[in-house]
Amino acid sequence: MSRNVLPSAPEVLRESLVLIGGAILAALILSQLPELRRWISENTRGTPASGAGGCSCTDTNHSTVI
């Protein structure tokens, strides 16, 4: 029983296109919804660049805008 560890070229191409398409779709959505873009920027402010994302939670003024 032989199992390929590496994906085939069509599989890599398909997944690459899905990834690129998702990034383009996210950019289009954010460009049409400035309130969402502002909410994201406000809730990720102060996040260390080397961290895994999220809020640093050092700010005591937590405002929720939905």
N, C-alpha and C positions, 0 to 999 in steps of 0.2 A: 504494500500500500504506500504509494508515493504522494506526499502532500507538499504543495508549493507554498513556501513561506512568503515569497514576494508576489504582489498582485500583478496581473497582466496589464499590458499597456492600455487596453480599453477601460479596464476598471480604474486605473489611475486617472485617465482622461475624464471619465464620468464623474468621479469624486472631485476632481479639480474644478470642473464646470459647475457643480453644485455649490462648492465653496465660493467661487467667484460670483455666481448668481446671487447667493445669499448676501454677500457683502454689498453688491450693487443694489439689491432690494432694500437692505437696511439703510443705505445712504439716501435712496429715494424717499423712503418713509420719513427719515429725520429731516430731509430738506423741506418736506411739506408740513411738518408739525413743529414749528418753532417752540411751542410750549413744552413739548416732550424733550427737545434738545436742551432747553434751559433747565428743566427738571433734572436731567441726567447730569449736566455740568454742575448744578448745585449740590447734588448728592454724591458726587465723586471728588469734590474739591478737597484738597489736603491728603489725598491718597498717595502714599509713597510709590515712586515709579517702579521700584523693584518688588512691590507687593503683589498679591494675587487679586487685587481689586477690592471694591467695597468702600465703606466709609471709615475714616480714621477715628470718628466718634470723639474727637477732642473738642468739638464745638458744642457749647451748651445751648445755643439758639437753634433748636431743631424746628424747622418749618416744613410742613407737609403740603405740597401743592400737587393736586391731582386733576 
